[in-house]
């Protein structure tokens, strides 16, 4: 991958009499046009670059580059991560890459869309003033009966992460002979939070 990026940076295609680097790869290693183009695109995306002054420019997707260097991500996985990150802030790249480590590329694309929706669904209209961030707040109180009352305000990124964790656990149970899941959305989300707490307590 780094070698392809270096060939691209020095303009090897023109040196060898080709119009583009994918054409060089097609001739040299017998790749089809689509595969050659994807390798070049991903090499540029995942490789660092040295400027004429000697400064190093880090890859556009540094977390993805590190995972790809480990051999943890396929070409299709890298393409899925890159597609997802087009609509996501850089600080969530690690979440998308962790998804890519454990799931197929189609699932990574879905995760990216869900994460973007959670981040941006409540964005104000362009003409509205930008609201001041409220920060993260949590109120937790136990009543006399022993139950706990919970109220929280989360910033956009934290809320999106929390919703992403909660959503698969809060889906309605499959219909049975007794009928569909009778729980309301609030009840399902409450049960999902309880399950999430149990999962965290069992984790290392």
Buried (B, 14 or more C-beta within 10 A) or exposed (E): BEEBBBBBEEEBBEEEEBEBBBBBBBEEEEBEEEBBBBBBBBBBBBBEBEEEEEEEEEBBBBBBBBBBEEEBBEBBBBBBBBBBBEEBEEEBBBBBBBBBEEBEBEEBBBBBBBBBEBBEEEEEEEEEEEEEEEEEEEEEEEEEEEEEEEEEEBEBBEBBBBBBBBEEBBEEEEEEEEEEBEBEEEEBBBBBBEEBEEEEEEEE
